[in-house]
């Protein structure tokens, strides 16, 4: 049941005359209990850490308590169950309008427990224990610490340490509207998370948490910061990801598994990411005032057109299967006329206005979000017949006259202006079916007869003349939908059936014969508008 509004709680001091070690009754025990409940300033900071302050803060004012400290009771018993006074006082307390009763003892810590209407704790225990037991009693919500502690200090119901409950727990006891938790939809989306320790619900445009999946097991993602005197006790600020493993609406375990399982023992900071055991990637892109900006990529869902995808060829020997990409650009990438890699995480693009844009994939592991480009070429780039990068900072282009041009991006940080090329091929380059860079000054081309040609830009500084190719593939190369380089002599190709093929130019000097590919992608690659290599083993793609 939810704890909404003010609940009336009876606090009953309980003395054990023959306790071991003995109970030592404080001079003004009722006042000491009232202090713990109503106003209990931290001696170091003066900030109120009372039970009432905690409940109001954790519930964003939805829950409150009124308390009465009743006369001391005596029970000559070492171990006192929480409902020891039910027969003598239970009906009377309920008739008087009390919603719960708490026995307050003088023994050492470790006495916190609950049984229905009744709970029990001791004076030496901190506000977290008092809060956990009263929450058990008034809401029926279960413990989250069995099976190894799981949520640790990121949930009061897992640690009894006086930190805020998680979004999962707050929703269960109705201290957080279900609408404040955004269900993830589609393949990849970005979210602004409002730290759960701040006043809820979140402001417009933000979410208290994101839930991935409708059925157990599902994932929850939320932001945690040291925003008040209670969440000052969390181990670190950032984004936490946890898995919910119970269908019980109040967090009780099922099937011998923990009700929730924390996947991020250390909260994720900007630039960090995690891929869950269920293949969901959560990436923290930056901090917001009172929260964090994240992207969530459910790699079990189909990707959409216009997203920038990140693949990895893990084996790089023709034996692996390239599948299950990460989404690193959330949409709009199909608008570009050209898109190619520039080394060190750089992506170059040409927009419909003919400008050359500079992007950076900072993570380069399939978890980041690539956005916010710089303009480094003012116009005219849409007229190029071919456009691709060479060595770091080098951009090759073929103009409408068929000349091979050599550009240099001198700054390689998005601040420069790429212009004034050199001509390193005098003509005829527009005739090729494919043209791409192969490292170390190598240029591969496919002519109209379907032969794979090998060129070398020997100077690689814009002063040479690239001519006189060797033939290293005897025919059939014109059939490929995509053809691009993968480093170390690797050439990737997509055939008419949509398979991704793996070739190797073993000599890389124009003397070999490139043939006999392996299949490393089983199908669907023909649907890509853009497909090109990045760092060794990395393949970028945009579906049309």
N, C-alpha and C positions, 0 to 999 in steps of 0.2 A: 504494500500500500504506500502511496506517496506521503511524504512529510511536507504538507503545504499549509501555510499559516502558522499560528502560534499553538504549540502543544504544551500542555501542563504536565510537569514532571515533579514527582515527590522524591526528594533526596533524604535518605534516612541514615544517620550515623549509626554504626553497629559496633558494639564493644564486646570483646571476648575476654572474660575475666581470667582465664587460665591459658591464654595463648602462649605459644613458644615460637619466637621470642615474644615477650609480653607486649600487649597493646599499651601505648603511652598516650593518654587522652590529652590533646592540646588544650591550652587555657580557654580559648574561645572557639571551640570546634565548629559550631554552626556558622559563625562569621567567616571562618577559613573556607568552609564549603561555599558560602555565598560569593566569596572573592573568586574562587575557582570558576564559578558559573557565570557571574555577571561582569566582573572587571578585575582582570588579573594581569597587571602590567609586567612586561619583561623587565627585570632589574637593570639590564644593560641598555635597553633602548627606550623603555617607558611605553612601548606599544602594547596594546591590550591583546592578550592571547587567551582570553576566557573562552569557555565553552560556547557561550552565546555569540561572541564575536566570530568564532569559527563557523558556527552554523549559518549565521547571516551572510558571511562572506562566501562560503562554499555554495550556498543556494542562491546567490545574487539577490538576497532579501526575500525570497519566496518562503523560506522557513524561518521560524523563530521559536523561542521557548519562554515559558513562564515557569518559575521554579518556587517551590516551598521546601524549606528545610524543616523536617519534622523532628520531634523529640527522639533522643538517642534510644536505641533498643539494645538489649543485652542477650547474647546467645552464647552459652558455654559450650562451644564446639570449635575445634581447630579449623576444620575445612567446612566452610559455610556455602551451601548452594545458593545461587542467586534468588531463588524463589522460596527461601526458608521462611519468609514472613507472609506467604500467600494465605495460609489458613487464618492467621490472626488479623491481617490488615487488607488483603486483596480486594474483597467485595466493597469494603468501606471506602477505599481509595477510588475505586471506579465510580461508586455512587457520588463521590465528591467531585467528580469531573476530571480526575487525573487520567492522562493518556498513557503514562508509563511511570515506573518507580525504579529508583536506583539505590542500592545499598552501597554506602560509602564506608570502607574499612580502613584500618590503620596498619595492616600488615605490609610487607614489602611488595615490590612490583611483581606482576604476573598473575594478578587476581581478576583481570578483566574477562567477563563472560556474560552471556545473556540467555534467558529462557523466557521467551514470550514477553509478557507485560513487564517482567523484572530483568534488571541488569545489575552488575556488580563490578566495582573497581575500588582502588585504594588511593589514598591521598597522595602518595609519592608518584603515582603515574601521571604522565603529562596529558595535555588536552587531547592528543590524538587517541588515547585509549578511552577517555571519557566520551569523545565524539563517536568513535567506532561502536561502542556498546549501546549508546542511546540511538544511533542510527539503526543498528540491528533490531532493537526493540520496536522502534516506531515505524520502520519501513519493511522489515523482514528481509532486507538485502543481506546476501551471504558474505562470507569471508573470501577474499581473493588471494590469500597467501598459501593455501595448500599446494602441494606438488612443487615446492622449491621457491616460493615467494613471487614468482612470475613478474608482476608489475612493479615490485619494489616500492620505492618512495614516490612513484608517479601515480599512486592511487592510495588514498587514505584507508580504503578497505583492504589493502594488501599489506600495509605497514603499520597502521595505527600510530603514525608519526605526525599527524596534524598537517599534512599537505592536502592540496585539493584533490577530490576524487577526479577520476578521468571523465572524459565526455561520455563514455559508455555507462559509467555508474551514475553520473548526474542525470542522464536521460532516463535510466531505469527508475530513479526515485522522483522523477519529474521536476528536478531542479534545472532542467534544460529541455526546451521544447524539441520534439523530434525534428521539426522543420529547420532547426539550427544546424543539424548534421546533414551535409549534402551527400546524396548518393552519387557515386561516380558512374558516368555513363559513357558508352563508346570506348574507343581505344585509348586515347590520351587527351587529357585536359589539364588546364592550369587552375589553381585555386589560391585564394588569399585566406590564410588561417588566422583566426583571432585567438590569442592565447587563452586557454581554458580557465586560468586563474583570474582573468579580468571579469568585470561585470558582464553577464550574459542577459539577453541574447546578443549576438554580434552585430556590429553596424552593417548597413547595407553594403552588399558586394563582398562580404566576408562570410566564412563558415566557421563554426565552432570546431568542427571535425569533418572529415570525409570518410564515408563508408564505402568499401569496395566489395561488392557482392551482397545479395539479398538474403542468402541462406548460410547457415553455419556449415563450415567455418568461413567467416568473412574477416576482412581487415578493417582496422580503424587507423586514421592518421590525424594527429592533433599537434598543436603548438604548445610548448611549455616555456615559461619565463619566470624569473624570480620577481613577480609583480607585486607581491604583498608579503606580510609577515608570516604567512603560512607557506606559500610556495617558495619562500626564501630557503627552505630546506631541501629542495630538489637537487640532485647531484649535478645537473647541467642544463643549460638552456638550449632550445632547438626544437626539432620535430621528432616526435616518437611515433613508432608504428607498432601496432600490436594486433594479435589475432584473437577473435572471439570464438570459443570452442564449445559453448553451451547454448541450448535453446531456452533454458530456464530464464524467465523474465527478470529474476532477481539475483542472477549471477551465481546460482548454486552449481557445483560441478556435476557433470554427467559422464558416464562411461569411463570412469577412472582417469579422466584427463583434466588438466587445469581449466578453469572457466575462461580465463584469458591468458595469453602468452605474449610477453613483451619481446619484440624482435630487435629492438634497438637498445641495448644495455646503456649505451652512450647516445644521448640525443643528437640527431643529425644537425650539423651547422651548414650555413650557406656554402655551396660547392660540394657537399657530400650527398651520397645517395645509397639506397639499399635496394636489392632485388629480393623479394620475399620467396619462401619455399614454393609458393603458388605462382611464381613467375609474374609478379607485379612489381614494377620499378617505381620507387618514390624518390624524387630528386628535389633538394632544397636549393632554390635558385637565388634567394636573397632574403634580407630581413625587411620587415615593415614596422612602422610604429605600432607596437603591441602585437606583433605576430611575425609570420613568415610567408613567403610566396613559394609554392611548390608546384611541380608537375607530377601527375600520376599516369603511368603507362601500364595498362592491363594488357600484357602480351598474350593473353588467351583470347582476346577479342580481335576481330578482323581490323586491319588498318584501313584508313580512309584515303581517298584521293587528296592530293595537296599536302600531305604530311611528309616531312623529311625523315627518312628511315635510316637506321644505322645497323648494318650487318657485320658479322665477324666470321672470316674464314679461319677457323682455329688451327687447322692442320697445315694449310698452305702447301700441300703436297699432292693435291688432287684426290685425296681419299675421304675427305670429310663431306658433310652435308650442311650447306649454308641455309639457315632458316631462322625463324623467330627473331625478327628485328626489334630494336628499340626505336621509339619515336622521339626525335630530338628537335623537331620543328612542327608546331601544332597545326599549321595550315597555311594555305596561300602560296605554296612553293610551285604550283603548276603555272602560275602567272609568268614565270621567268622565261626568257627566250634562250638563255644559256645558263648553265650551272656546272661548276667544275672546282676541283680541289687545288689548293695552292701551297700545301705543306704546313706543318706546325699548327694544324687545326683551322687554317684559313679556308674559307669557302668564298669563291667569287661568283657573282650572279649578274645577269644583264636583265634589267626590267623592261617593260614595254616602251618606256621613253628612251631606251638606248643608253641609259647610264650604267656604269660598272659599279657594282656594290661589293662591299667588303664585310663578310661575316666571320665570326670566330666560334668554333666548337671548342669551348674551354675544357670540357671534361674528356672528350675523345674516348669515351667508354660506353656510349649509348644511353647515358642517364641524364644528360644536360638538356637545356632548352636553347636552341640557336635562334636569336632574334636581334632586333635593333641594329641594322647595318649602318655603315658609313658609305658615302658616295666618294669614289676615288677616280672615276672617269666620267666626264661631264656629258658625253653624248656621242652618238654615232656607232656604238658598239653593236647595235642590232644589225648592222649591215655586213658583219663578218660571216664568211661562209664556214669557217672553223675557228674555234677559240678554246685554248687549253693552256695549262701551266706547264712549265719546265722545271729547271732547278729553282731553289728558293728565290722568290722574287721575280722570276722570269715568266712572261706570258707570251705565247705564240698566237698569231692570228693569220687568217688568210682573207684578204680583201676581195672585193668584187672583180678586180682585175687579175686575180689568181696569184698575187704576190704573197710570199711568206714573210710576215712581219715579226719583229722582235721588240717586245716592250719590257720595261723593268719597273716593278713596284719597289721603289727604293726604301720606303719606310716600313712596309709590311705590318702596319699597326692601324690602318684605317684612316690615317691623317694625310697621306700623300695624294698627288694627282698623277695618274698614269696617262702619259701622252707622248707624242713625238717618237714614233717607232723607227727602227732601222729596217731596211729591206735585206733579208738574207736568202731569199729564194725569188728568182727573177720572174717566174710566171709558170702557169700550168697547174698550180696547186689546187685550183678550184675543181679539177676533174675527179679528185679522189672520192671514193665512197666513204672511207673512214680515214681519219688522221688523228694520231694521239702520241703523247710523249712516253718514252720507255726508260727514262733515267740515263744518266751519264752522257747526255747529249744525243741519245738515240731518238729518232722519230720513226714511228711505224705508219705506213700508209697502205690502203687497199685500192688498187686501180680498177678501171672499168672491166678488166678481164678477170677480176677476182683474185689476183695475186697479192700476197703480203710482201710489202717492200720495206727495206731497211735503209734509213738515212742516218747520217751522223752530222750534228752541228759541232764541228771540232773546236771552234773558238768559244762558243757559248757566251759571247759578250756583245753580239750584234754587229760584228765586223766581218764575219765569214760569209761564204756562199754555200748553201746547202744544195747539193746536186748529186747525180750519179748514184742511184740506189743499187742495192743488191736485192735479189729475189730470195726470200726465205720461206715462203708459203706458195705452193705451186698453183693453187686455184680453189675456188669455192668460198673464199672469204667475203665475197660481196653479199652472200646470203644472210649474214648475221644482222640481227636487229640492233645489237649493241656490241661494242668492242672497246676494251679499255685495259690499262696496265695496272698490275698489282704489286710491283716491286720484285726485285731478285729474278728478273726474267719471266715472271708470270704474266700471262695474257688471259684475261677473262673474255668470254664471248657468250652471247645469247642467240640460240638458233631459232628457227621458225616454229619449233614446237614449244618454245618458252623455257627450255632448259638452260641452266647456267653451266658453261663449259670451262674447263681449266686446261690451258696450254702452258708449255714452258719453252722459252727460247734459251737453250742451254749454252750456246756459244756467245751470244750477245755481241758478235763482231761482224755480222752480215754473212757468215759462211755456213750457218746451220740450216736445217730444214725443220720448220715448226709444223708438227702434225700430231695425230692420234691424241685427242683430248680425253679427259675424264669428265664425267657428269657430277657436279657438286651441288646443283640446285635442281630439284625435280620438276618444277614447272611454275608458270605464272610470271616469269621474269620479262616476258614480252609486253606486259602491261605497263612497264615503267616508262615514264616520259624522260627521266634522267637516271643515268646509272653510271657511276664512276668510282674509281679507287681513291682511298685516302691513305692513312698511314699503313704500313705493312699489315695485311690481313683485314683491313677495314674496307667496307663497301658502302657507299652512300646511294640512296635511291629515292625517287619521288614517283609514286604511282600516278598515271595519267587520270 
